[in-house]
Amino acid sequence: MSAPGTAGAAPTHRRVLAQARFELAAVLRNGEQLMVTVALPLVALVVLTSATAIELSTAGLSRVDVVAPGVLAFAVLSAAFTSPAIATAFDRRNGVLRLLATTPLGRSGLLAGKVAAVLGVQLLSGTLLVLTGAAMGWRPSAAGLVMAAAVGVLGTAAFVALALLVAGTLRAEAVLAVANLVLIALALGGGVLVPVDDLPGPLAALAPWLPSGALGEALRAALTTGTVPAGPIVVLVVWAAALSAAVARFFRWD
């Protein structure tokens, strides 16, 4: 027998997939979000690879070999943090979260749908970045790409949790400003686009302990050496666990 209030409801996985399709379609219809999650990483890849006036330590590698992993980290960050933080904050302000949480989809189904949509955006962005990088001479190994995908999922867990924490505790207008400022700060000074070794002294010391720096260093290692050091993985796991616990404790649905 069906549980009270769920008679005739679709199976859980179908409800989650339907919500994920809705969330993904909303991102793809939003020009501003597409610019941040897809267009901006592509521009960064082309500009940073071509603009030799911007100095980067390549350690004997080609410039695109160093730039592409950082841009992939930036794409993970923008899709997993900025976009869902802003969308969730305005859904919360408008009462959408409270409404959906009372449907058969439930709170866990709603969050699962949002995460699945983020992964869909990342798949699109990542595919375009890999193809563009290949056109510019980037030749990552298949094993490196597999390891990078696993690292990306772990980074996604940390940054989606951060997005929900921000969206569930601040006013929507504040989230709009905070999400964009955090994206810029982490991209430029958090070890994402700029390798940790190329950052100024204080930032170089701090960045490896941030989820952004750990993600950037792990992706660079996976895609240039085919191995991932344990340190960045531990940092990402700790951040993902701590932020998820904070979301469970502090997230407000209305």
PyMOL commands that set and color helices and strands:
alter all, ss='L'
color gray80, all
select helices_A, chain A and resi 12-29+31-50+63-93+96-101+106-135+142-167+172-189+196-198+201-209+211-224+230-250
alter helices_A, ss='H'
color red, helices_A
deselect
rebuild
show_as cartoon
